Amino acid sequence: MSRTVMIVDDSLFMRKILRGILVENGYIVAAEAGSGIEAMRNLHTYHPDIILLDIILPDSNGLDLLESIIKACPTSHVVVCSSIGQQMVMQKSLDLGAKAFIQKPFTPEKVAEVLHNLED
């Protein structure tokens, strides 16, 4: 069974990179969002199984958005994917309900490993 994913990142380049990795690993990219508002709209439309969420977005703080996503769609697995790799930020993401944290820059293998671990 293919799992659906929504990518939330303000960088079109990063969304394309992640899309390629996801498709190569058998995931369906149901939606992409470049902002928090777009992410919440897509969340209600597509109900993705997994959400890859950047922290820095033009209209919202990803950690605040993480809380909203989990309240709105508690069955979705949120993976924070950010260049902000401070231990405090990583821990806060996990405390707020993220299932994992992927540090940018990442390798395709790292993304695949994290996604695979979600399925276990």
N, C-alpha and C positions, 0 to 999 in steps of 0.2 A: 504494500500500500504506500503510495506516495504521500508525503506530508507537504502541506502548504506553508509557505513562508511569506512574511512581509518584511521588506527591508526599509528601515527608517534611517536615512542619512542625507544631510543636505548636499553632499558631494555626488554629483551625477557619475563621476569617474569611479568612486568607491561603490556606488550601487551597481555599476556595470561589472566591476571585479567580483563582487559578492554574488551577483546573478550567475555569472559564469561558473563559479565554484559550486553553487547550489544545484544548478541544472546538471553539471557534470556528475554530481553525487546523487542524482535521482529525485531531487526535490522540485516542487512546483512553486515558482515565484508568483503568488497570487496578486501581490500588490507591492508598489514602491511608494515611498513618501519622502518628500524633501523638507517637511516641516511637521511640527506637532499637531497642528490643526488637520493637515492632510492625513496624518497617521490615525488620528481618532476617527475621522470620517471613513477611512479604509477599514479600520478595525470593525466597525459596525456593519460594513458591507460584506467583507470577506471572511471574518472570523478565522484568521490563520492559526495553524497549529503552533508555529514558531514565529517569533518576532526578533529580528536583529535590530537593535536600537543603539544609535549613537547618542552621546550625552550632549554634545554641543549642537544645537539646532537654532535656526534664525529667530524663531518665535517662542521657544520654550526651553526649559532646562530638562534634559533627558531624564534626570532622576525624579523630577516632579511628574513627568510624562509616564515614567515607569509605574508609579503609584496609580495613576489614572487608568492605565492599560490593565493592570492587574485587577482593579476594582470592576472595570467594565467587561473584562473577558478573562476570568480567573483560570480557564482551562488552557489558555495560550502559554507556551513556554517562552519567556523573554530572556534573550541573551544580549547583554550589553557589549557593544563592540566599539571601543573608543581609544583614542590616542592618549587620553588622560589616564595614566597608569599608576597614579598614587595609590598606595595601599588603602588609605582612608576612603577614597572614592570607590575602589573595588569592593571593599567590605560593605560600604553603605548600599551599593547596588545589590549585593547578595542579601543583606538584611531587609531590603525593601521587597525582595521576592524574585530577583533575577535568578535564573537557574545556572548561569555561568557568566564569565567575563572574558572577552577576547581582546587582548592588547593589540592595537595597531602600531606599527605595521605587523601583519600576520602572514603566515604561509597558508596556502590552500590546504595543506595537510592538517594544520592546527584547527581551521574552521571545520573540516570534515570530522576530526576527532571529537570536537565539542558537540557537534550535531549527533554523532553516533552515540556519545555518552548520554544524550537526552533520551535516547530510545531504550536504553537499558533499564 
